[in-house]
Amino acid sequence: MDTKWAPNLTVTGKSKYKALADNIRDAVAEGVLSSGEKLPPVRELAYQLSVTPGTVARAYSILTEEGVLQAGVGRGTFVADTQAQTDPSHAWPRMLNLRSPLLPDVGQSMLLRDAMREAAETMVSDDMLTYPNRAMDLPLRRALRRWMADLPIGNFTAEDMVLAHGAQSAVSLVMQTVLRGPDPAVAVESMTYPGFRRAAELSRARVVGIDCDDEGPRVDHLEQAVRDEGVQLFCTSSEVNNPTLRFTTDRRRREIAALAQRLGLNILDDDCYAIGTHRAESYHSLGPEFGWYVSSLSKTLTPSLRVGYVVAPRDRVSDLARTAAFNHFGMSRPLTELSLSIMSDPRLLSVAARVRARINELVRITVNHLGGYDVSWNEDVPFLWLRLPQGWRASSFLRAAEEQNVILKGAEEFTLRDARAPHAVRIAVNGLVDPSCYEAGIIRLRKLLDHPREEITV
């Protein structure tokens, strides 16, 4: 960086990090620091100014949140490119990935960097040389319990929780704990998250599809699956079905809970995608003796941490903890310390709120352009479900979208292998690209929808 910029941190009555933020802000406004210019690494600038790295990191974080600076993981911190922010065609990606939700970086990278420094400074060396155990991750479980305080999960404590390496790992752990016998069976909704099927395959379990109506999974079909197919576990997402966004009504949940109570059925409730207000009680609340609640930090903060968690029935916690220990001995101590530092950071709630706000924005952009078609959406859910108009088959629409450099997931990826998939696609929001680039991709999809390529074969 040009040495003509010399920050002055001796402003009376101001904290050093605020003074530094003011200096950088003024230098950008006056053109002393130009758009796209790279700032020194945190530790280097801290050494130059004789301040702590935390002072520089905090100033950078404030200005990143304001949009004055931009932080790129592994690239450093730069003065924001104002031209890029106003030019809708800037940085159109070679391929716009709308297959899986990608969160925007609205402060998570800074939280991760600060947490890494704190964890490195606070971890006791002896803890780094022993195998992890359940007692070591108790502080993180307590932090997660506070994080979940407002969720309708029923009564539980940190002792009722077991950690896993992401929600997919948590689903597998529950299956390995619950399923018994030489020919176990798992029930899933006929259109659902494919990870349920994959976990069942790893557990050598058959998968039975359950039809749904407007209120959710059909109780009569689920009862038949338990009686005729020997289903031991029902895997569902009662708040937000992936991919249809269907919500299981409170009445239907209570009917299913009564069935589970009567027939000894376990229910796994995957709650990863519900980042807004919940509309009904979870199955763990309705049936704490058979309800298994699963979620993670992936959809609200970052998928990079791979921290998932299960709230288990109280008399099955030790069984689940033993399954986890047999799988991986315990969560990595550096990972739990890093996650605990993030969960304890006072900036966490504001970062999570900004993640949610950006998701809301991208969903609204999508609906503004595609709302004239048969699309299901919720502004707090990072994907939409689009039923294609007449003239489009899902396979041909996916190919046409890819020709326009937009990739999506078709309904076939969410259906059971022997089921018939509807002509529909899931559109996942991508917060890693500029909203104007994202909008340009959605406009391309709308143009395809407006002009179907109806194929006639003879």
C-alpha positions as CSV (number, residue, x, y, z in Angstrom):
1,M,0.0,0.0,0.0
2,D,1.2,3.5,-0.8
3,T,3.2,5.0,2.1
4,K,1.5,8.4,1.6
5,W,-1.3,7.2,3.8
6,A,-0.2,7.5,7.5
7,P,-3.1,6.9,9.9
8,N,-3.2,9.0,13.1
9,L,-4.6,7.2,16.1
10,T,-4.1,9.9,18.7
11,V,-7.6,11.4,18.3
12,T,-8.7,12.4,21.8
13,G,-11.7,10.6,23.3
14,K,-11.8,7.8,20.7
15,S,-10.9,4.2,20.9
16,K,-7.9,3.2,18.7
17,Y,-10.0,0.9,16.5
18,K,-12.6,3.7,15.9
19,A,-9.8,6.2,15.2
20,L,-8.3,3.7,12.7
21,A,-11.7,3.1,11.0
22,D,-12.1,6.9,10.7
23,N,-8.7,7.2,9.2
24,I,-9.3,4.6,6.6
25,R,-12.8,5.9,5.8
26,D,-11.4,9.4,5.3
27,A,-8.6,8.2,3.1
28,V,-11.0,6.3,0.9
29,A,-13.3,9.3,0.6
30,E,-10.4,11.6,-0.3
31,G,-9.0,9.2,-2.9
32,V,-5.8,8.6,-0.9
33,L,-6.8,4.9,-0.9
34,S,-8.3,4.0,-4.2
35,S,-10.9,1.4,-5.2
36,G,-9.5,-2.1,-5.3
37,E,-6.4,-1.2,-3.3
38,K,-5.2,-3.9,-0.9
39,L,-4.7,-3.0,2.7
40,P,-1.9,-4.5,4.8
41,P,-2.6,-7.8,6.6
42,V,-3.9,-7.3,10.1
43,R,-0.7,-8.3,11.9
44,E,1.5,-6.2,9.6
45,L,-0.5,-3.0,10.1
46,A,-0.8,-3.7,13.9
47,Y,3.0,-3.9,14.0
48,Q,3.4,-0.7,12.0
49,L,1.0,1.2,14.3
50,S,2.1,-0.4,17.6
51,V,-1.4,-1.7,18.4
52,T,-2.9,-5.1,18.9
53,P,-4.0,-7.2,16.0
54,G,-7.5,-7.1,17.5
55,T,-7.6,-3.3,17.1
56,V,-6.9,-3.5,13.4
57,A,-9.3,-6.5,12.9
58,R,-12.1,-4.7,14.6
59,A,-11.6,-1.6,12.4
60,Y,-11.5,-3.7,9.3
61,S,-14.7,-5.5,10.4
62,I,-16.6,-2.3,10.9
63,L,-15.6,-0.9,7.5
64,T,-16.4,-4.3,5.8
65,E,-19.9,-4.2,7.3
66,E,-20.3,-0.6,6.0
67,G,-19.2,-1.6,2.5
68,V,-16.1,0.6,2.6
69,L,-13.8,-2.5,2.5
70,Q,-14.2,-5.9,1.0
71,A,-12.7,-9.1,2.5
72,G,-11.9,-12.1,0.5
73,V,-11.1,-15.4,2.2
74,G,-7.4,-16.1,1.4
75,R,-7.0,-12.9,-0.6
76,G,-6.9,-10.2,2.0
77,T,-8.8,-6.9,2.6
78,F,-9.4,-4.4,-0.2
79,V,-11.0,-1.0,-0.6
80,A,-14.4,-1.7,-2.0
81,D,-14.8,-1.3,-5.8
82,T,-17.6,1.2,-6.1
83,Q,-17.8,0.8,-9.9
84,A,-18.3,-3.0,-9.4
85,Q,-21.2,-2.3,-7.0
86,T,-23.0,0.0,-9.5
87,D,-22.3,-1.9,-12.7
88,P,-25.0,-4.7,-13.1
89,S,-22.9,-6.6,-15.6
90,H,-19.7,-6.6,-13.5
91,A,-18.1,-9.9,-12.7
92,W,-20.9,-12.1,-14.3
93,P,-19.6,-15.5,-13.2
94,R,-18.6,-18.1,-15.8
95,M,-21.3,-20.3,-14.3
96,L,-23.9,-19.0,-11.8
97,N,-24.3,-21.9,-9.3
98,L,-27.9,-22.0,-8.0
99,R,-27.8,-25.7,-7.1
100,S,-27.1,-25.3,-3.4
101,P,-27.7,-22.3,-1.2
102,L,-24.5,-20.2,-0.7
103,L,-24.4,-17.7,2.1
104,P,-23.1,-14.2,1.7
105,D,-20.1,-13.1,3.6
106,V,-21.4,-10.3,5.8
107,G,-19.0,-10.7,8.6
108,Q,-18.5,-14.4,9.1
109,S,-15.0,-14.4,7.7
110,M,-14.0,-11.8,10.2
111,L,-15.6,-13.8,13.0
112,L,-13.7,-16.9,11.9
113,R,-10.4,-15.1,11.8
114,D,-10.9,-13.5,15.2
115,A,-12.1,-16.8,16.6
116,M,-9.0,-18.6,15.3
117,R,-6.7,-16.1,17.0
118,E,-8.6,-16.3,20.2
119,A,-8.7,-20.1,20.2
120,A,-4.9,-20.2,19.5
121,E,-4.2,-17.9,22.4
122,T,-6.5,-19.5,25.0
123,M,-6.2,-23.3,24.4
124,V,-4.2,-25.1,27.0
125,S,-1.4,-27.1,25.4
126,D,-2.2,-30.3,27.3
127,D,-5.7,-30.3,25.7
128,M,-4.0,-30.4,22.3
129,L,-2.3,-33.7,23.1
130,T,-5.2,-35.9,24.3
131,Y,-8.2,-37.5,22.6
132,P,-11.4,-35.3,22.8
133,N,-14.3,-36.5,25.0
134,R,-17.8,-35.4,25.6
135,A,-16.9,-33.3,28.6
136,M,-14.6,-31.1,26.5
137,D,-17.4,-30.0,24.1
138,L,-19.9,-29.2,27.0
139,P,-19.2,-25.4,26.8
140,L,-20.1,-25.5,23.1
141,R,-23.2,-27.4,23.7
142,R,-24.2,-24.9,26.4
143,A,-23.6,-22.0,23.9
144,L,-25.7,-23.8,21.3
145,R,-28.5,-24.4,23.8
146,R,-28.6,-20.6,24.4
147,W,-28.6,-20.1,20.6
148,M,-31.7,-22.3,20.4
149,A,-33.5,-20.7,23.4
150,D,-36.5,-19.4,21.3
151,L,-37.1,-22.6,19.3
152,P,-40.2,-24.7,20.0
153,I,-38.2,-27.9,20.8
154,G,-39.6,-28.5,24.3
155,N,-37.6,-28.9,27.5
156,F,-34.0,-30.0,27.1
157,T,-30.5,-29.1,28.4
158,A,-27.0,-29.2,26.9
159,E,-26.7,-32.7,28.4
160,D,-29.4,-33.8,26.0
161,M,-27.4,-32.7,23.0
162,V,-24.8,-34.6,20.9
163,L,-22.5,-32.9,18.4
164,A,-21.7,-34.2,15.0
165,H,-19.7,-33.1,11.9
166,G,-22.6,-31.3,10.2
167,A,-26.3,-32.2,10.0
168,Q,-25.7,-35.0,7.5
169,S,-23.4,-36.7,10.0
170,A,-26.0,-36.2,12.7
171,V,-28.7,-37.9,10.5
172,S,-26.4,-40.9,10.1
173,L,-25.7,-41.1,13.8
174,V,-29.4,-41.1,14.6
175,M,-30.0,-43.9,12.1
176,Q,-27.1,-46.0,13.5
177,T,-28.5,-45.5,17.0
178,V,-32.2,-46.2,16.2
179,L,-32.3,-48.9,13.5
180,R,-32.3,-52.6,14.6
181,G,-32.5,-56.0,13.0
182,P,-31.3,-57.5,9.7
183,D,-33.7,-55.6,7.5
184,P,-34.4,-52.1,8.9
185,A,-36.6,-49.6,7.1
186,V,-36.7,-45.8,7.1
187,A,-39.6,-43.7,5.9
188,V,-39.2,-40.4,4.1
189,E,-41.6,-38.1,2.2
190,S,-41.9,-38.9,-1.4
191,M,-40.2,-35.6,-2.3
192,T,-37.5,-34.8,0.2
193,Y,-33.9,-34.1,1.0
194,P,-31.7,-36.8,-0.7
195,G,-29.3,-37.0,2.3
196,F,-31.9,-39.0,4.1
197,R,-31.7,-41.7,1.5
198,R,-28.0,-41.7,1.4
199,A,-27.7,-42.0,5.1
200,A,-30.2,-44.9,5.0
201,E,-28.1,-46.6,2.3
202,L,-25.0,-46.4,4.6
203,S,-27.0,-47.9,7.4
204,R,-28.1,-50.8,5.0
205,A,-31.7,-49.7,5.5
206,R,-34.6,-49.8,3.0
207,V,-36.3,-46.5,2.2
208,V,-40.1,-46.3,2.0
209,G,-41.8,-43.2,0.5
210,I,-44.7,-41.5,2.2
211,D,-47.2,-39.4,0.1
212,C,-48.2,-36.0,1.2
213,D,-51.2,-33.7,1.0
214,D,-51.6,-30.0,1.7
215,E,-51.1,-30.5,5.4
216,G,-48.0,-32.6,5.2
217,P,-47.2,-36.4,5.3
218,R,-50.3,-38.6,5.2
219,V,-50.9,-40.4,8.4
220,D,-52.6,-43.4,6.9
221,H,-49.6,-44.0,4.5
222,L,-47.1,-43.7,7.4
223,E,-49.1,-46.1,9.6
224,Q,-49.2,-48.6,6.7
225,A,-45.4,-48.2,6.2
226,V,-44.8,-49.0,9.9
227,R,-47.2,-52.0,10.0
228,D,-46.4,-53.5,6.6
229,E,-42.8,-52.5,5.9
230,G,-41.4,-52.5,9.5
231,V,-40.4,-48.8,9.4
232,Q,-38.6,-47.8,12.6
233,L,-37.7,-44.2,11.8
234,F,-39.5,-41.4,9.9
235,C,-37.2,-38.7,8.6
236,T,-38.9,-35.4,7.9
237,S,-38.4,-31.6,7.9
238,S,-41.6,-30.3,9.4
239,E,-40.9,-26.6,9.2
240,V,-39.4,-26.4,5.7
241,N,-39.6,-29.4,3.3
242,N,-36.6,-29.5,1.0
243,P,-37.3,-28.8,-1.9
244,T,-41.0,-28.0,-1.9
245,L,-41.0,-25.6,1.1
246,R,-44.1,-27.4,2.3
247,F,-44.9,-26.8,6.0
248,T,-46.4,-29.6,8.1
249,T,-49.4,-28.1,10.0
250,D,-49.7,-28.2,13.7
251,R,-52.7,-30.5,13.5
252,R,-50.9,-33.0,11.2
253,R,-47.8,-33.0,13.4
254,R,-50.0,-33.9,16.4
255,E,-51.6,-36.7,14.5
256,I,-48.2,-38.1,13.4
257,A,-46.9,-37.7,17.0
258,A,-49.9,-39.7,18.3
259,L,-49.2,-42.4,15.7
260,A,-45.5,-42.6,16.7
261,Q,-46.5,-42.8,20.4
262,R,-48.9,-45.7,19.6
263,L,-46.7,-47.7,17.3
264,G,-43.2,-47.0,18.8
265,L,-42.0,-45.0,15.8
266,N,-39.0,-42.7,16.1
267,I,-39.1,-39.4,14.2
268,L,-36.1,-37.4,13.1
269,D,-37.0,-33.7,12.5
270,D,-34.4,-31.9,10.3
271,D,-34.6,-28.2,11.0
272,C,-31.6,-26.9,9.1
273,Y,-33.4,-24.6,6.7
274,A,-35.8,-22.8,9.1
275,I,-33.9,-19.6,9.9
276,G,-37.0,-17.5,10.6
277,T,-39.9,-17.8,13.1
278,H,-41.1,-21.3,13.6
279,R,-44.8,-21.9,13.2
280,A,-45.5,-25.0,15.2
281,E,-43.8,-27.3,17.8
282,S,-41.2,-29.8,16.7
283,Y,-41.7,-33.5,17.1
284,H,-39.2,-33.5,20.0
285,S,-41.5,-31.1,21.8
286,L,-44.6,-33.2,20.9
287,G,-43.0,-36.5,21.8
288,P,-39.7,-36.1,23.8
289,E,-39.5,-39.9,24.1
290,F,-39.4,-40.5,20.4
291,G,-38.5,-37.1,18.7
292,W,-34.9,-36.5,17.5
293,Y,-34.2,-32.8,16.6
294,V,-31.4,-32.2,14.1
295,S,-29.8,-28.9,12.9
296,S,-26.5,-27.2,12.3
297,L,-24.8,-23.8,11.8
298,S,-24.4,-24.3,8.1
299,K,-27.5,-22.4,6.8
300,T,-27.3,-19.5,9.3
301,L,-23.5,-18.8,9.5
302,T,-21.2,-20.9,7.5
303,P,-21.1,-24.5,6.2
304,S,-17.3,-24.6,6.6
305,L,-17.3,-25.4,10.3
306,R,-19.2,-28.7,9.9
307,V,-20.9,-28.5,13.3
308,G,-24.2,-30.2,13.6
309,Y,-26.2,-31.2,16.7
310,V,-28.9,-33.6,17.8
311,V,-31.3,-33.0,20.7
312,A,-32.1,-36.7,21.6
313,P,-34.8,-38.3,23.7
314,R,-33.4,-38.1,27.2
315,D,-33.2,-41.9,27.8
316,R,-31.4,-42.3,24.4
317,V,-28.7,-39.6,24.9
318,S,-26.1,-42.1,26.1
319,D,-26.8,-44.4,23.2
320,L,-26.4,-41.6,20.7
321,A,-23.2,-40.3,22.4
322,R,-21.8,-43.8,22.3
323,T,-22.6,-44.1,18.6
324,A,-20.8,-40.7,18.0
325,A,-17.8,-41.9,20.0
326,F,-17.6,-45.1,18.0
327,N,-17.7,-43.1,14.8
328,H,-15.1,-40.4,15.5
329,F,-14.0,-40.6,19.2
330,G,-15.3,-37.0,19.7
331,M,-15.4,-33.6,18.0
332,S,-11.9,-32.1,17.3
333,R,-10.9,-29.8,20.1
334,P,-9.7,-27.0,17.9
335,L,-13.0,-27.2,16.1
336,T,-15.1,-27.0,19.2
337,E,-13.0,-24.1,20.6
338,L,-13.2,-22.2,17.4
339,S,-17.0,-22.7,17.3
340,L,-17.4,-21.7,20.9
341,S,-15.5,-18.5,20.3
342,I,-17.8,-17.7,17.4
343,M,-20.9,-18.5,19.4
344,S,-19.7,-16.3,22.3
345,D,-18.9,-13.3,20.1
346,P,-21.2,-10.3,20.7
347,R,-21.2,-9.7,16.9
348,L,-22.8,-13.0,16.2
349,L,-26.5,-12.0,16.4
350,S,-25.9,-9.0,14.1
351,V,-24.0,-11.2,11.6
352,A,-26.8,-13.8,11.6
353,A,-29.3,-11.0,11.1
354,R,-27.4,-9.7,8.1
355,V,-27.2,-13.2,6.6
356,R,-31.0,-13.4,7.0
357,A,-31.5,-10.0,5.5
358,R,-29.4,-10.8,2.4
359,I,-31.3,-14.1,1.9
360,N,-34.6,-12.1,2.2
361,E,-33.3,-9.7,-0.5
362,L,-32.3,-12.4,-2.9
363,V,-35.6,-14.3,-2.5
364,R,-37.5,-11.1,-3.2
365,I,-35.4,-10.4,-6.3
366,T,-36.3,-13.9,-7.5
367,V,-40.0,-13.6,-6.8
368,N,-40.1,-10.1,-8.5
369,H,-39.1,-11.8,-11.7
370,L,-40.6,-15.3,-11.4
371,G,-43.7,-14.5,-9.3
372,G,-45.9,-14.8,-12.4
373,Y,-45.1,-18.5,-12.5
374,D,-46.0,-21.4,-10.1
375,V,-43.3,-20.8,-7.6
376,S,-43.3,-21.6,-3.8
377,W,-41.2,-19.4,-1.6
378,N,-40.5,-18.0,1.8
379,E,-38.2,-15.1,2.3
380,D,-36.5,-16.8,5.2
381,V,-35.7,-19.9,3.2
382,P,-32.7,-19.8,0.8
383,F,-34.3,-21.6,-2.1
384,L,-37.5,-21.6,-4.2
385,W,-39.5,-24.4,-5.8
386,L,-40.6,-23.7,-9.4
387,R,-43.1,-25.9,-11.1
388,L,-42.4,-25.5,-14.8
389,P,-45.1,-24.2,-17.2
390,Q,-46.5,-26.3,-20.0
391,G,-43.9,-26.7,-22.8
392,W,-41.0,-27.3,-20.5
393,R,-39.7,-30.6,-19.2
394,A,-37.4,-30.5,-16.2
395,S,-34.5,-32.1,-18.1
396,S,-34.7,-29.7,-21.1
397,F,-35.1,-26.7,-18.8
398,L,-32.0,-27.7,-16.9
399,R,-30.0,-28.0,-20.1
400,A,-31.3,-24.7,-21.4
401,A,-30.5,-22.9,-18.1
402,E,-27.0,-24.3,-18.2
403,E,-26.5,-23.0,-21.8
404,Q,-27.3,-19.6,-20.2
405,N,-24.6,-20.3,-17.5
406,V,-27.1,-21.0,-14.7
407,I,-27.1,-24.4,-13.0
408,L,-30.1,-25.7,-11.0
409,K,-31.3,-28.9,-9.4
410,G,-34.2,-30.7,-10.9
411,A,-37.0,-32.5,-9.1
412,E,-35.5,-35.9,-9.9
413,E,-32.7,-35.4,-7.4
414,F,-35.3,-35.2,-4.6
415,T,-37.5,-38.2,-5.5
416,L,-37.1,-41.8,-4.7
417,R,-35.5,-43.9,-7.4
418,D,-38.8,-45.7,-8.4
419,A,-41.0,-42.6,-8.1
420,R,-42.1,-40.3,-10.9
421,A,-40.6,-36.8,-10.6
422,P,-42.7,-33.7,-11.4
423,H,-41.5,-31.1,-14.0
424,A,-40.1,-28.7,-11.4
425,V,-36.7,-27.3,-10.4
426,R,-35.2,-25.9,-7.2
427,I,-33.6,-22.5,-7.4
428,A,-31.1,-21.9,-4.5
429,V,-30.0,-18.4,-3.7
430,N,-26.3,-17.6,-4.1
431,G,-25.1,-14.9,-1.7
432,L,-21.5,-15.2,-2.9
433,V,-22.1,-13.2,-6.0
434,D,-23.1,-9.5,-6.3
435,P,-27.0,-9.2,-6.1
436,S,-27.0,-7.6,-9.5
437,C,-25.2,-10.6,-11.0
438,Y,-27.7,-12.9,-9.2
439,E,-30.6,-10.9,-10.6
440,A,-29.1,-11.1,-14.1
441,G,-29.2,-14.9,-13.8
442,I,-32.8,-14.9,-12.6
443,I,-33.7,-12.7,-15.6
444,R,-32.2,-15.3,-17.9
445,L,-34.3,-18.0,-16.3
446,R,-37.4,-15.8,-16.7
447,K,-36.7,-15.4,-20.4
448,L,-36.5,-19.1,-20.8
449,L,-39.8,-19.6,-19.0
450,D,-41.4,-17.0,-21.2
451,H,-40.3,-18.9,-24.3
452,P,-40.7,-22.6,-23.8
453,R,-38.8,-25.0,-26.1
454,E,-41.6,-27.5,-26.5
455,E,-40.1,-30.6,-28.0
456,I,-42.2,-32.7,-30.4
457,T,-41.0,-36.2,-31.2
458,V,-42.2,-38.6,-33.8
